[in-house]
Amino acid sequence: MTLFLFDDEKSSWPVFWELTMKNRSCEEMMTSAKVVVSEREDHTIDSYMNIMGKFAHNWYLVLVDCQTSICPGVVEANITFFHPSSDGTPDACSGLPQTAIALKQAMLEGWHALSVEQILNVVGLSPFGVAALYIEFTVMLLLSLVLLLTGARAESGRKLFFWNVLFLTSSSGLCYLAMATGNGVLVLRQVGADPTWKMSDSLLAHPGTEEHPNPFYDHEYAASRTYPVFLARHLLQLVTAPLLLLSLFLVSGVGTATRAFMLFCGCMTSVCWLIGAVITSPSRWGFWVFGLCFSVGSLVPMVGVLPTAAARRGRPVRRLYGRLMCVQLVTGVLYPWAWVLVDGAHALPSDAAVLLYVILDSVSQAVYGVMLLSHAPTPAGWTEYNYSSSEGVEVERLNRPSDEGTVGEGGGGGGGGGK
């Protein structure tokens, strides 16, 4: 019996597999093994070997009967790796050189990642799609800087609107940066003749590096058709949806109960579509239906309840709310069907999916924010007005003259004419 010990370097384990497939002898396979130990006379394999190296490795143990060229059934194998200075040898590890080597390697990897080829190389997306994500990030970043400068000089009563839109655009920009760098995107694969989409397995799709190649890499699997899932964007909706609704509440001054109901529906819409986007089975459509129902729950009060509350604050507020409502209503109607085309049926090409979400998010966040801040009123209170109080009665009288007052004035005029 002969024991072979291989590591994950390109010259070791991958070479062993090539030689095995070619039915080479044990002597030929010894050239790629890091350690070779033969069986002792007492039918045991026991040895102490010195292995030098700088980096961590995955190790592979192979036991072969070189005379019969078969692999015997291994009952037990015990391999112990001793770190320098832990086994009594005079060799010792110095933290400083290892730290310097790690920093050097990190700097080289970072410099290599800044190349245009690497920046536009994101699995599941084309270079055009990645560029569109970077452009959206740049637009949101510049808008956030403008809001930061103008918001600092705004009136104290309107600053809340500026900070709300600033939080909205800055978080959206960071989300698009994450997706552009490939960190906020999940990848689906369609392998062979199977029409179903499944989550990509990085163990089969990534070839590894030249120093540490991946022995499980499957070239056919890596070349299969891919499709992106914009996970970071779905998580962003959990932040942006409440912020957009909050701005509408501060403009209209709607009651607390309506606010709570719309916030609940808006958050549940994002949660349902997030869960459905990461499910590859047909059950994802059930989450889309639930999300659609919750979406209707947030859109109906936006059209039927909030305009009445905004009208009570005066004609300028009512007009502003009408414009803001139109933007959110149009995007709110389009979002479910965008989910169907992109995350549900995966019918749109990845570039078209990126452009669709970029346009919708730009309109619902950037354009909406500019419209809001250009005519932002004094924010309404955090709670609803109590219109049963004397203050509420006076507000209604200012916006709608009472019938009693109108009749009184007409009667006074008629009396004067009689005289």
TORKOL-4160 file (C-alpha; in steps of 0.2 Angstrom, whole numbers, padded with zeros to 4 digits, m for minus):
419
<pt num="1" X="0000" Y="0000" Z="0000"/>
<pt num="2" X="0006" Y="0018" Z="m0004"/>
<pt num="3" X="m0001" Y="0034" Z="0003"/>
<pt num="4" X="m0001" Y="0049" Z="m0007"/>
<pt num="5" X="m0005" Y="0067" Z="0000"/>
<pt num="6" X="m0010" Y="0080" Z="m0012"/>
<pt num="7" X="m0014" Y="0099" Z="m0010"/>
<pt num="8" X="m0025" Y="0110" Z="m0020"/>
<pt num="9" X="m0011" Y="0118" Z="m0030"/>
<pt num="10" X="m0012" Y="0116" Z="m0049"/>
<pt num="11" X="0003" Y="0105" Z="m0050"/>
<pt num="12" X="m0003" Y="0093" Z="m0037"/>
<pt num="13" X="m0022" Y="0087" Z="m0036"/>
<pt num="14" X="m0027" Y="0092" Z="m0054"/>
<pt num="15" X="m0012" Y="0083" Z="m0061"/>
<pt num="16" X="m0016" Y="0068" Z="m0051"/>
<pt num="17" X="m0033" Y="0067" Z="m0059"/>
<pt num="18" X="m0026" Y="0069" Z="m0076"/>
<pt num="19" X="m0014" Y="0055" Z="m0073"/>
<pt num="20" X="m0027" Y="0044" Z="m0065"/>
<pt num="21" X="m0038" Y="0046" Z="m0080"/>
<pt num="22" X="m0024" Y="0041" Z="m0091"/>
<pt num="23" X="m0021" Y="0025" Z="m0081"/>
<pt num="24" X="m0003" Y="0030" Z="m0076"/>
<pt num="25" X="0008" Y="0020" Z="m0064"/>
<pt num="26" X="0011" Y="0025" Z="m0046"/>
<pt num="27" X="0028" Y="0030" Z="m0050"/>
<pt num="28" X="0022" Y="0043" Z="m0062"/>
<pt num="29" X="0009" Y="0049" Z="m0049"/>
<pt num="30" X="0022" Y="0052" Z="m0036"/>
<pt num="31" X="0028" Y="0067" Z="m0046"/>
<pt num="32" X="0013" Y="0077" Z="m0041"/>
<pt num="33" X="0011" Y="0071" Z="m0023"/>
<pt num="34" X="0018" Y="0082" Z="m0009"/>
<pt num="35" X="0020" Y="0067" Z="0002"/>
<pt num="36" X="0022" Y="0048" Z="m0002"/>
<pt num="37" X="0023" Y="0035" Z="0012"/>
<pt num="38" X="0024" Y="0016" Z="0008"/>
<pt num="39" X="0017" Y="0003" Z="0019"/>
<pt num="40" X="0028" Y="m0004" Z="0033"/>
<pt num="41" X="0031" Y="m0023" Z="0036"/>
<pt num="42" X="0018" Y="m0023" Z="0050"/>
<pt num="43" X="0005" Y="m0018" Z="0037"/>
<pt num="44" X="0004" Y="0000" Z="0045"/>
<pt num="45" X="0008" Y="0017" Z="0037"/>
<pt num="46" X="0016" Y="0028" Z="0050"/>
<pt num="47" X="0028" Y="0042" Z="0045"/>
<pt num="48" X="0033" Y="0060" Z="0050"/>
<pt num="49" X="0036" Y="0072" Z="0035"/>
<pt num="50" X="0042" Y="0090" Z="0034"/>
<pt num="51" X="0030" Y="0100" Z="0023"/>
<pt num="52" X="0035" Y="0118" Z="0020"/>
<pt num="53" X="0024" Y="0132" Z="0013"/>
<pt num="54" X="0017" Y="0150" Z="0016"/>
<pt num="55" X="m0002" Y="0148" Z="0012"/>
<pt num="56" X="m0016" Y="0137" Z="0018"/>
<pt num="57" X="m0021" Y="0123" Z="0007"/>
<pt num="58" X="m0035" Y="0110" Z="0005"/>
<pt num="59" X="m0027" Y="0092" Z="0007"/>
<pt num="60" X="m0032" Y="0076" Z="m0001"/>
<pt num="61" X="m0027" Y="0059" Z="0005"/>
<pt num="62" X="m0026" Y="0044" Z="m0007"/>
<pt num="63" X="m0022" Y="0026" Z="m0003"/>
<pt num="64" X="m0018" Y="0015" Z="m0017"/>
<pt num="65" X="m0012" Y="m0003" Z="m0019"/>
<pt num="66" X="0002" Y="0000" Z="m0032"/>
<pt num="67" X="0003" Y="m0019" Z="m0036"/>
<pt num="68" X="m0015" Y="m0022" Z="m0041"/>
<pt num="69" X="m0019" Y="m0003" Z="m0045"/>
<pt num="70" X="m0034" Y="m0003" Z="m0034"/>
<pt num="71" X="m0040" Y="0008" Z="m0020"/>
<pt num="72" X="m0042" Y="m0003" Z="m0004"/>
<pt num="73" X="m0056" Y="0001" Z="0009"/>
<pt num="74" X="m0048" Y="0013" Z="0021"/>
<pt num="75" X="m0054" Y="0010" Z="0039"/>
<pt num="76" X="m0046" Y="0025" Z="0048"/>
<pt num="77" X="m0033" Y="0038" Z="0043"/>
<pt num="78" X="m0025" Y="0050" Z="0056"/>
<pt num="79" X="m0015" Y="0065" Z="0049"/>
<pt num="80" X="m0009" Y="0078" Z="0061"/>
<pt num="81" X="m0002" Y="0095" Z="0055"/>
<pt num="82" X="0010" Y="0103" Z="0067"/>
<pt num="83" X="0012" Y="0122" Z="0065"/>
<pt num="84" X="0030" Y="0129" Z="0067"/>
<pt num="85" X="0035" Y="0131" Z="0085"/>
<pt num="86" X="0021" Y="0120" Z="0091"/>
<pt num="87" X="0030" Y="0103" Z="0089"/>
<pt num="88" X="0046" Y="0108" Z="0098"/>
<pt num="89" X="0056" Y="0113" Z="0082"/>
<pt num="90" X="0067" Y="0129" Z="0082"/>
<pt num="91" X="0057" Y="0136" Z="0067"/>
<pt num="92" X="0045" Y="0150" Z="0073"/>
<pt num="93" X="0032" Y="0160" Z="0065"/>
<pt num="94" X="0035" Y="0179" Z="0065"/>
<pt num="95" X="0019" Y="0189" Z="0065"/>
<pt num="96" X="0026" Y="0204" Z="0056"/>
<pt num="97" X="0032" Y="0195" Z="0040"/>
<pt num="98" X="0016" Y="0186" Z="0038"/>
<pt num="99" X="0006" Y="0202" Z="0041"/>
<pt num="100" X="0017" Y="0211" Z="0027"/>
<pt num="101" X="0014" Y="0197" Z="0015"/>
<pt num="102" X="m0005" Y="0197" Z="0018"/>
<pt num="103" X="m0005" Y="0216" Z="0016"/>
<pt num="104" X="0005" Y="0215" Z="0000"/>
<pt num="105" X="m0007" Y="0202" Z="m0007"/>
<pt num="106" X="m0022" Y="0212" Z="m0003"/>
<pt num="107" X="m0015" Y="0227" Z="m0011"/>
<pt num="108" X="m0011" Y="0217" Z="m0027"/>
<pt num="109" X="m0029" Y="0210" Z="m0027"/>
<pt num="110" X="m0036" Y="0227" Z="m0025"/>
<pt num="111" X="m0026" Y="0235" Z="m0039"/>
<pt num="112" X="m0030" Y="0221" Z="m0050"/>
<pt num="113" X="m0049" Y="0223" Z="m0046"/>
<pt num="114" X="m0048" Y="0241" Z="m0052"/>
<pt num="115" X="m0045" Y="0237" Z="m0070"/>
<pt num="116" X="m0059" Y="0240" Z="m0082"/>
<pt num="117" X="m0060" Y="0222" Z="m0087"/>
<pt num="118" X="m0063" Y="0217" Z="m0069"/>
<pt num="119" X="m0075" Y="0231" Z="m0064"/>
<pt num="120" X="m0087" Y="0227" Z="m0078"/>
<pt num="121" X="m0085" Y="0208" Z="m0075"/>
<pt num="122" X="m0100" Y="0203" Z="m0065"/>
<pt num="123" X="m0108" Y="0186" Z="m0066"/>
<pt num="124" X="m0125" Y="0186" Z="m0073"/>
<pt num="125" X="m0124" Y="0204" Z="m0080"/>
<pt num="126" X="m0116" Y="0210" Z="m0096"/>
<pt num="127" X="m0104" Y="0225" Z="m0096"/>
<pt num="128" X="m0118" Y="0236" Z="m0102"/>
<pt num="129" X="m0129" Y="0231" Z="m0087"/>
<pt num="130" X="m0115" Y="0234" Z="m0075"/>
<pt num="131" X="m0111" Y="0251" Z="m0083"/>
<pt num="132" X="m0130" Y="0256" Z="m0081"/>
<pt num="133" X="m0129" Y="0251" Z="m0062"/>
<pt num="134" X="m0113" Y="0262" Z="m0060"/>
<pt num="135" X="m0122" Y="0277" Z="m0069"/>
<pt num="136" X="m0137" Y="0275" Z="m0057"/>
<pt num="137" X="m0125" Y="0275" Z="m0042"/>
<pt num="138" X="m0117" Y="0291" Z="m0049"/>
<pt num="139" X="m0133" Y="0300" Z="m0051"/>
<pt num="140" X="m0139" Y="0296" Z="m0034"/>
<pt num="141" X="m0122" Y="0301" Z="m0026"/>
<pt num="142" X="m0122" Y="0318" Z="m0035"/>
<pt num="143" X="m0140" Y="0321" Z="m0030"/>
<pt num="144" X="m0136" Y="0316" Z="m0012"/>
<pt num="145" X="m0122" Y="0329" Z="m0012"/>
<pt num="146" X="m0133" Y="0342" Z="m0018"/>
<pt num="147" X="m0146" Y="0338" Z="m0005"/>
<pt num="148" X="m0133" Y="0339" Z="0008"/>
<pt num="149" X="m0128" Y="0356" Z="0003"/>
<pt num="150" X="m0145" Y="0364" Z="0000"/>
<pt num="151" X="m0153" Y="0355" Z="0015"/>
<pt num="152" X="m0140" Y="0363" Z="0027"/>
<pt num="153" X="m0146" Y="0380" Z="0021"/>
<pt num="154" X="m0165" Y="0376" Z="0020"/>
<pt num="155" X="m0178" Y="0383" Z="0032"/>
<pt num="156" X="m0179" Y="0374" Z="0049"/>
<pt num="157" X="m0197" Y="0369" Z="0045"/>
<pt num="158" X="m0192" Y="0361" Z="0028"/>
<pt num="159" X="m0176" Y="0352" Z="0033"/>
<pt num="160" X="m0185" Y="0336" Z="0038"/>
<pt num="161" X="m0190" Y="0334" Z="0019"/>
<pt num="162" X="m0172" Y="0337" Z="0014"/>
<pt num="163" X="m0165" Y="0324" Z="0026"/>
<pt num="164" X="m0179" Y="0311" Z="0021"/>
<pt num="165" X="m0175" Y="0313" Z="0003"/>
<pt num="166" X="m0156" Y="0313" Z="0007"/>
<pt num="167" X="m0158" Y="0296" Z="0016"/>
<pt num="168" X="m0168" Y="0289" Z="0002"/>
<pt num="169" X="m0156" Y="0294" Z="m0012"/>
<pt num="170" X="m0140" Y="0289" Z="m0003"/>
<pt num="171" X="m0146" Y="0272" Z="0003"/>
<pt num="172" X="m0152" Y="0269" Z="m0015"/>
<pt num="173" X="m0135" Y="0274" Z="m0022"/>
<pt num="174" X="m0125" Y="0262" Z="m0010"/>
<pt num="175" X="m0137" Y="0248" Z="m0015"/>
<pt num="176" X="m0133" Y="0251" Z="m0034"/>
<pt num="177" X="m0115" Y="0252" Z="m0030"/>
<pt num="178" X="m0116" Y="0235" Z="m0021"/>
<pt num="179" X="m0125" Y="0227" Z="m0036"/>
<pt num="180" X="m0113" Y="0235" Z="m0049"/>
<pt num="181" X="m0098" Y="0227" Z="m0039"/>
<pt num="182" X="m0107" Y="0210" Z="m0039"/>
<pt num="183" X="m0110" Y="0209" Z="m0021"/>
<pt num="184" X="m0129" Y="0212" Z="m0021"/>
<pt num="185" X="m0133" Y="0201" Z="m0035"/>
<pt num="186" X="m0138" Y="0182" Z="m0034"/>
<pt num="187" X="m0136" Y="0172" Z="m0050"/>
<pt num="188" X="m0148" Y="0159" Z="m0057"/>
<pt num="189" X="m0142" Y="0146" Z="m0070"/>
<pt num="190" X="m0151" Y="0136" Z="m0083"/>
<pt num="191" X="m0141" Y="0120" Z="m0085"/>
<pt num="192" X="m0142" Y="0109" Z="m0101"/>
<pt num="193" X="m0160" Y="0105" Z="m0107"/>
<pt num="194" X="m0168" Y="0109" Z="m0090"/>
<pt num="195" X="m0179" Y="0124" Z="m0093"/>
<pt num="196" X="m0180" Y="0128" Z="m0074"/>
<pt num="197" X="m0169" Y="0141" Z="m0066"/>
<pt num="198" X="m0159" Y="0136" Z="m0051"/>
<pt num="199" X="m0147" Y="0145" Z="m0039"/>
<pt num="200" X="m0129" Y="0145" Z="m0045"/>
<pt num="201" X="m0117" Y="0134" Z="m0036"/>
<pt num="202" X="m0100" Y="0143" Z="m0035"/>
<pt num="203" X="m0091" Y="0127" Z="m0031"/>
<pt num="204" X="m0094" Y="0122" Z="m0049"/>
<pt num="205" X="m0094" Y="0139" Z="m0057"/>
<pt num="206" X="m0078" Y="0146" Z="m0051"/>
<pt num="207" X="m0062" Y="0140" Z="m0058"/>
<pt num="208" X="m0051" Y="0146" Z="m0043"/>
<pt num="209" X="m0034" Y="0154" Z="m0046"/>
<pt num="210" X="m0018" Y="0149" Z="m0054"/>
<pt num="211" X="m0010" Y="0145" Z="m0037"/>
<pt num="212" X="m0026" Y="0137" Z="m0030"/>
<pt num="213" X="m0037" Y="0130" Z="m0044"/>
<pt num="214" X="m0054" Y="0123" Z="m0040"/>
<pt num="215" X="m0054" Y="0104" Z="m0043"/>
<pt num="216" X="m0073" Y="0104" Z="m0044"/>
<pt num="217" X="m0074" Y="0117" Z="m0057"/>
<pt num="218" X="m0086" Y="0112" Z="m0071"/>
<pt num="219" X="m0083" Y="0121" Z="m0088"/>
<pt num="220" X="m0100" Y="0116" Z="m0095"/>
<pt num="221" X="m0109" Y="0122" Z="m0079"/>
<pt num="222" X="m0099" Y="0139" Z="m0079"/>
<pt num="223" X="m0104" Y="0142" Z="m0097"/>
<pt num="224" X="m0122" Y="0139" Z="m0094"/>
<pt num="225" X="m0135" Y="0153" Z="m0096"/>
<pt num="226" X="m0137" Y="0165" Z="m0081"/>
<pt num="227" X="m0149" Y="0177" Z="m0075"/>
<pt num="228" X="m0147" Y="0190" Z="m0061"/>
<pt num="229" X="m0158" Y="0192" Z="m0045"/>
<pt num="230" X="m0156" Y="0210" Z="m0038"/>
<pt num="231" X="m0156" Y="0205" Z="m0020"/>
<pt num="232" X="m0149" Y="0221" Z="m0014"/>
<pt num="233" X="m0163" Y="0231" Z="m0023"/>
<pt num="234" X="m0176" Y="0220" Z="m0015"/>
<pt num="235" X="m0169" Y="0223" Z="0002"/>
<pt num="236" X="m0168" Y="0242" Z="m0002"/>
<pt num="237" X="m0187" Y="0242" Z="m0004"/>
<pt num="238" X="m0189" Y="0239" Z="0015"/>
<pt num="239" X="m0180" Y="0256" Z="0017"/>
<pt num="240" X="m0187" Y="0266" Z="0003"/>
<pt num="241" X="m0205" Y="0261" Z="0004"/>
<pt num="242" X="m0208" Y="0268" Z="0022"/>
<pt num="243" X="m0197" Y="0284" Z="0017"/>
<pt num="244" X="m0208" Y="0288" Z="0002"/>
<pt num="245" X="m0224" Y="0285" Z="0012"/>
<pt num="246" X="m0217" Y="0296" Z="0026"/>
<pt num="247" X="m0215" Y="0310" Z="0014"/>
<pt num="248" X="m0233" Y="0309" Z="0008"/>
<pt num="249" X="m0239" Y="0308" Z="0026"/>
<pt num="250" X="m0229" Y="0324" Z="0031"/>
<pt num="251" X="m0236" Y="0333" Z="0015"/>
<pt num="252" X="m0255" Y="0328" Z="0018"/>
<pt num="253" X="m0256" Y="0327" Z="0037"/>
<pt num="254" X="m0266" Y="0311" Z="0036"/>
<pt num="255" X="m0272" Y="0303" Z="0052"/>
<pt num="256" X="m0261" Y="0290" Z="0062"/>
<pt num="257" X="m0272" Y="0275" Z="0059"/>
<pt num="258" X="m0270" Y="0278" Z="0040"/>
<pt num="259" X="m0252" Y="0280" Z="0041"/>
<pt num="260" X="m0250" Y="0264" Z="0051"/>
<pt num="261" X="m0260" Y="0254" Z="0039"/>
<pt num="262" X="m0251" Y="0261" Z="0024"/>
<pt num="263" X="m0234" Y="0258" Z="0032"/>
<pt num="264" X="m0239" Y="0240" Z="0036"/>
<pt num="265" X="m0245" Y="0236" Z="0018"/>
<pt num="266" X="m0230" Y="0245" Z="0010"/>
<pt num="267" X="m0217" Y="0234" Z="0021"/>
<pt num="268" X="m0227" Y="0218" Z="0018"/>
<pt num="269" X="m0226" Y="0221" Z="m0001"/>
<pt num="270" X="m0208" Y="0222" Z="m0001"/>
<pt num="271" X="m0206" Y="0207" Z="0010"/>
<pt num="272" X="m0217" Y="0196" Z="m0001"/>
<pt num="273" X="m0208" Y="0201" Z="m0017"/>
<pt num="274" X="m0191" Y="0199" Z="m0009"/>
<pt num="275" X="m0196" Y="0181" Z="m0003"/>
<pt num="276" X="m0203" Y="0177" Z="m0020"/>
<pt num="277" X="m0188" Y="0184" Z="m0030"/>
<pt num="278" X="m0176" Y="0171" Z="m0021"/>
<pt num="279" X="m0188" Y="0156" Z="m0024"/>
<pt num="280" X="m0185" Y="0146" Z="m0040"/>
<pt num="281" X="m0200" Y="0135" Z="m0038"/>
<pt num="282" X="m0217" Y="0140" Z="m0045"/>
<pt num="283" X="m0223" Y="0144" Z="m0027"/>
<pt num="284" X="m0215" Y="0161" Z="m0029"/>
<pt num="285" X="m0230" Y="0167" Z="m0038"/>
<pt num="286" X="m0240" Y="0165" Z="m0022"/>
<pt num="287" X="m0229" Y="0178" Z="m0014"/>
<pt num="288" X="m0231" Y="0189" Z="m0029"/>
<pt num="289" X="m0250" Y="0188" Z="m0027"/>
<pt num="290" X="m0249" Y="0192" Z="m0008"/>
<pt num="291" X="m0237" Y="0207" Z="m0012"/>
<pt num="292" X="m0250" Y="0213" Z="m0025"/>
<pt num="293" X="m0264" Y="0213" Z="m0012"/>
<pt num="294" X="m0253" Y="0223" Z="0000"/>
<pt num="295" X="m0248" Y="0235" Z="m0014"/>
<pt num="296" X="m0267" Y="0238" Z="m0017"/>
<pt num="297" X="m0269" Y="0241" Z="0002"/>
<pt num="298" X="m0256" Y="0255" Z="0001"/>
<pt num="299" X="m0262" Y="0263" Z="m0016"/>
<pt num="300" X="m0280" Y="0264" Z="m0012"/>
<pt num="301" X="m0278" Y="0276" Z="0003"/>
<pt num="302" X="m0266" Y="0286" Z="m0007"/>
<pt num="303" X="m0279" Y="0290" Z="m0019"/>
<pt num="304" X="m0295" Y="0290" Z="m0008"/>
<pt num="305" X="m0289" Y="0296" Z="0009"/>
<pt num="306" X="m0274" Y="0307" Z="0008"/>
<pt num="307" X="m0280" Y="0319" Z="m0005"/>
<pt num="308" X="m0294" Y="0324" Z="0007"/>
<pt num="309" X="m0282" Y="0327" Z="0021"/>
<pt num="310" X="m0270" Y="0337" Z="0009"/>
<pt num="311" X="m0285" Y="0348" Z="0004"/>
<pt num="312" X="m0288" Y="0353" Z="0022"/>
<pt num="313" X="m0270" Y="0361" Z="0022"/>
<pt num="314" X="m0274" Y="0373" Z="0008"/>
<pt num="315" X="m0274" Y="0373" Z="m0011"/>
<pt num="316" X="m0254" Y="0374" Z="m0014"/>
<pt num="317" X="m0252" Y="0358" Z="m0003"/>
<pt num="318" X="m0266" Y="0349" Z="m0012"/>
<pt num="319" X="m0258" Y="0353" Z="m0029"/>
<pt num="320" X="m0241" Y="0347" Z="m0023"/>
<pt num="321" X="m0249" Y="0331" Z="m0016"/>
<pt num="322" X="m0258" Y="0328" Z="m0033"/>
<pt num="323" X="m0241" Y="0329" Z="m0042"/>
<pt num="324" X="m0233" Y="0318" Z="m0030"/>
<pt num="325" X="m0247" Y="0305" Z="m0029"/>
<pt num="326" X="m0247" Y="0304" Z="m0048"/>
<pt num="327" X="m0228" Y="0299" Z="m0048"/>
<pt num="328" X="m0230" Y="0286" Z="m0034"/>
<pt num="329" X="m0246" Y="0279" Z="m0042"/>
<pt num="330" X="m0239" Y="0276" Z="m0059"/>
<pt num="331" X="m0223" Y="0268" Z="m0052"/>
<pt num="332" X="m0234" Y="0258" Z="m0039"/>
<pt num="333" X="m0244" Y="0251" Z="m0054"/>
<pt num="334" X="m0229" Y="0247" Z="m0064"/>
<pt num="335" X="m0218" Y="0239" Z="m0050"/>
<pt num="336" X="m0229" Y="0223" Z="m0049"/>
<pt num="337" X="m0228" Y="0219" Z="m0068"/>
<pt num="338" X="m0209" Y="0223" Z="m0068"/>
<pt num="339" X="m0207" Y="0210" Z="m0055"/>
<pt num="340" X="m0217" Y="0198" Z="m0066"/>
<pt num="341" X="m0206" Y="0201" Z="m0081"/>
<pt num="342" X="m0189" Y="0201" Z="m0071"/>
<pt num="343" X="m0190" Y="0191" Z="m0055"/>
<pt num="344" X="m0205" Y="0180" Z="m0059"/>
<pt num="345" X="m0204" Y="0174" Z="m0077"/>
<pt num="346" X="m0186" Y="0179" Z="m0081"/>
<pt num="347" X="m0193" Y="0185" Z="m0098"/>
<pt num="348" X="m0183" Y="0201" Z="m0100"/>
<pt num="349" X="m0164" Y="0200" Z="m0105"/>
<pt num="350" X="m0153" Y="0205" Z="m0090"/>
<pt num="351" X="m0149" Y="0222" Z="m0098"/>
<pt num="352" X="m0167" Y="0226" Z="m0101"/>
<pt num="353" X="m0171" Y="0221" Z="m0083"/>
<pt num="354" X="m0157" Y="0233" Z="m0076"/>
<pt num="355" X="m0164" Y="0247" Z="m0087"/>
<pt num="356" X="m0182" Y="0244" Z="m0081"/>
<pt num="357" X="m0177" Y="0244" Z="m0063"/>
<pt num="358" X="m0166" Y="0259" Z="m0065"/>
<pt num="359" X="m0179" Y="0270" Z="m0074"/>
<pt num="360" X="m0193" Y="0265" Z="m0061"/>
<pt num="361" X="m0181" Y="0269" Z="m0046"/>
<pt num="362" X="m0175" Y="0285" Z="m0054"/>
<pt num="363" X="m0193" Y="0291" Z="m0056"/>
<pt num="364" X="m0200" Y="0285" Z="m0040"/>
<pt num="365" X="m0185" Y="0292" Z="m0029"/>
<pt num="366" X="m0175" Y="0305" Z="m0038"/>
<pt num="367" X="m0188" Y="0314" Z="m0049"/>
<pt num="368" X="m0200" Y="0312" Z="m0034"/>
<pt num="369" X="m0188" Y="0320" Z="m0022"/>
<pt num="370" X="m0184" Y="0335" Z="m0034"/>
<pt num="371" X="m0203" Y="0338" Z="m0036"/>
<pt num="372" X="m0206" Y="0337" Z="m0017"/>
<pt num="373" X="m0192" Y="0349" Z="m0012"/>
<pt num="374" X="m0195" Y="0362" Z="m0026"/>
<pt num="375" X="m0212" Y="0366" Z="m0017"/>
<pt num="376" X="m0210" Y="0358" Z="0000"/>
<pt num="377" X="m0222" Y="0365" Z="0013"/>
<pt num="378" X="m0221" Y="0365" Z="0031"/>
<pt num="379" X="m0222" Y="0347" Z="0037"/>
<pt num="380" X="m0238" Y="0341" Z="0045"/>
<pt num="381" X="m0237" Y="0335" Z="0063"/>
<pt num="382" X="m0233" Y="0317" Z="0067"/>
<pt num="383" X="m0251" Y="0314" Z="0073"/>
<pt num="384" X="m0267" Y="0318" Z="0065"/>
<pt num="385" X="m0276" Y="0334" Z="0068"/>
<pt num="386" X="m0290" Y="0334" Z="0081"/>
<pt num="387" X="m0304" Y="0342" Z="0070"/>
<pt num="388" X="m0316" Y="0341" Z="0085"/>
<pt num="389" X="m0306" Y="0354" Z="0094"/>
<pt num="390" X="m0308" Y="0373" Z="0091"/>
<pt num="391" X="m0292" Y="0373" Z="0081"/>
<pt num="392" X="m0299" Y="0360" Z="0069"/>
<pt num="393" X="m0315" Y="0370" Z="0067"/>
<pt num="394" X="m0306" Y="0386" Z="0063"/>
<pt num="395" X="m0296" Y="0376" Z="0049"/>
<pt num="396" X="m0311" Y="0370" Z="0041"/>
<pt num="397" X="m0319" Y="0387" Z="0042"/>
<pt num="398" X="m0304" Y="0394" Z="0033"/>
<pt num="399" X="m0305" Y="0382" Z="0019"/>
<pt num="400" X="m0324" Y="0380" Z="0017"/>
<pt num="401" X="m0336" Y="0395" Z="0022"/>
<pt num="402" X="m0351" Y="0389" Z="0032"/>
<pt num="403" X="m0368" Y="0389" Z="0025"/>
<pt num="404" X="m0374" Y="0399" Z="0040"/>
<pt num="405" X="m0362" Y="0413" Z="0038"/>
<pt num="406" X="m0366" Y="0414" Z="0019"/>
<pt num="407" X="m0385" Y="0416" Z="0023"/>
<pt num="408" X="m0382" Y="0429" Z="0036"/>
<pt num="409" X="m0372" Y="0440" Z="0025"/>
<pt num="410" X="m0385" Y="0438" Z="0011"/>
<pt num="411" X="m0399" Y="0443" Z="0023"/>
<pt num="412" X="m0390" Y="0458" Z="0029"/>
<pt num="413" X="m0388" Y="0464" Z="0012"/>
<pt num="414" X="m0406" Y="0462" Z="0008"/>
<pt num="415" X="m0411" Y="0471" Z="0024"/>
<pt num="416" X="m0401" Y="0486" Z="0018"/>
<pt num="417" X="m0409" Y="0487" Z="0001"/>
<pt num="418" X="m0426" Y="0487" Z="0009"/>
<pt num="419" X="m0421" Y="0502" Z="0020"/>
